[in-house]
Amino acid sequence: MGLYQSELEVVFDAARPLVWAIVADTNRWDRAAGLAPPAYEWRKEGGKNLRVARAQELGVPLEWIEPPYRWIEGRHVEGERRFRAGPVERGGFRVTLEDTADGRTRAKAVAWVEASMVIGVVQKLKFSRALAAYFGEVAALLSPAAAAGLDVKKARDDEPAVTQARRILLRSYSALASGPRTETDLRALDTRARTLRARPVEASVAERLVEHIRTRADEDVSSMKPFELARLWGADRRDVLRTFLHATEAGLTDLVWQVNCPVCRVGARVAEHLGELADSQHCGACEIDYAIDFARHVEAVFPVSAGVRKVAPKLYCASSPAFLPHVFAQLRVDKGGRVEHDADLPLGQILVRALWLKHSQELEHAARPARLEIVVSDGAMRVTSEGEAAPGAPTRVVLVNETTDEVAVLVERTSWSADAVLGVVVTSMPEFSTLFATEAPASGVELRVGHIALLFSDLTGSTALYERVGDAKAFAIVEDHFRLMGGVIEKHGGGVVKTMGDAVMASFPTLAQALAAGLEMVEAHDAKLGALDLGVKIGVHAGPCLAVRANERLDYFGTTVNVAARLQAQAGASQVVLTEHAAEDPRVARLVEGATRARFEARLKGIREEQRLLAVERPRG
């Protein structure tokens, strides 16, 4: 066995974090290099949870271990395969980056194998051609024009470089870098696009979606994320999500539910319907079972409909940093070893965790430290920061392994959240309850919702109205009230869960949105229907609850629901009632400041302690 490697040095006219984000995507590189897509499984060996892969190359069965890859965002990436079956001992890919004197980025790439001479020579030639072709395509994609509008400093301190680079990749198409693009059934696309255009959606967003489906690579349309595309297109997030919901009903896209692990943030499962979800999930990567939180773990994603394009993207490298954009660095060190690296450490909150030992420690940096030392032992992990780095200078990261085995350590952004359409957001869209009325958990399954804001409203004076003007006219007026309330709820990012007699129950992602909606609902109702001696009273509250199937629809129950309903009962006409504690939220407090307030105490049915409440109404006239 000998070592055979291909090397390439390229200078990119682009910032180092963006270059890293694309060249470190080992899934794209393995595909461009012509490697076979493997099947993966997690296997417990020697106290470690290891990723094992199997594939076939030219009819020869292969099996290998993929130890955790090494990388530091913007600096380097190194991946390795340790073969157990097949004619190759080991193989890998390594890229290091550095700034040039004229502000560009120099990349040094190496692809290598340890194999017999015949196989090694063939692979070396194959890698040489692939490196030249692939890095040439990447250089074209990373032109200054393609990167225009991206804030590279933000990529370091806030948004990961990977997500910024994805916007570059989604702006153009390269067969080698973007991947294959299966044929589109243009007749089906045109027919279903006409249906979408007839729906109440933003015309420009609908056209962008249709064009995206027609022109993008398979992997770009196999799991579309509305909020990611909204950022790319410079469009309103709710307009894009609304368009996707209507596109699903029109047959252009499907709606599936991805359950993301709370530790590694990778999808552990995809379900075609909410009814397929259980109340807990297992993550093979992290070896944990966790209760599914509908507000935090369940993400709505939209693959293109098979009736328009039959796409089945293949996975070439499950260990790619591109699948873990929140992980700034992943380091490995042998037993008793020590490594040191320079890193452009992000500011704000970070989490340092040891992969197999499951130690973790959170830190927060307002200024970039000069040194970050991580010492891992069998029983604990100690992370310390020292000094302050000079402006523009990196942090020296030192990893010391005091255990008797290899360790892997991750440095993660904790304050960054992906452009994910979480379950509680999509179900708060009015289009969801209209177009997907039967989409709900299975009977008997209670999905935990870690945080949701709920609004209850009730119409007062309707009984007297029916007696005064007659059933037909009164019914029309009440229906007008419901339409008015629904419009305001939608405007503020909420969705109607259900109506009950003269009452409305609505859900919102945040309490501030619910309160803003409640205040405007009162104002709109009083302006249009107040002269008819009709009033509206509202209660808002936020907290955890459970999502369930009730009457074949999605519904919520629990203490948060009960409190919101009881608060509505405490309100007078033209009032929105919430707890004083809820009003301490800065976003809520800003809304309360400009309104008329009345504080009082009341005992809510089913709640043991007396509650301090706040009745809010907008000043009149």
VENJO-V559038 format. One record per helix or strand of 3 or more residues. SS is the DSSP state (helix for helix, strand for strand). FROM is the first residue (numbers start at 1). LEN is the number of residues. If there is no record, write none. Layout:
<<SS:FROM:LEN> <SS:FROM:LEN>>
This chain:
<<strand:2:11> <helix:16:8> <helix:26:7> <strand:39:7> <strand:48:10> <strand:60:7> <strand:70:3> <strand:76:10> <strand:88:12> <strand:105:11> <helix:117:25> <helix:152:6> <helix:161:9> <helix:175:4> <helix:186:12> <helix:203:13> <helix:218:4> <helix:226:8> <helix:237:14> <strand:256:5> <strand:267:5> <helix:274:3> <strand:280:4> <strand:288:4> <strand:298:5> <helix:321:3> <strand:327:7> <strand:338:6> <strand:348:7> <strand:360:6> <strand:371:6> <strand:381:6> <strand:395:7> <strand:407:7> <helix:423:4> <helix:430:6> <strand:447:14> <helix:462:8> <helix:471:21> <strand:495:6> <strand:503:6> <helix:511:22> <strand:535:16> <strand:553:5> <helix:559:12> <strand:576:4> <helix:582:3> <helix:586:8> <strand:596:7> <strand:611:7>>
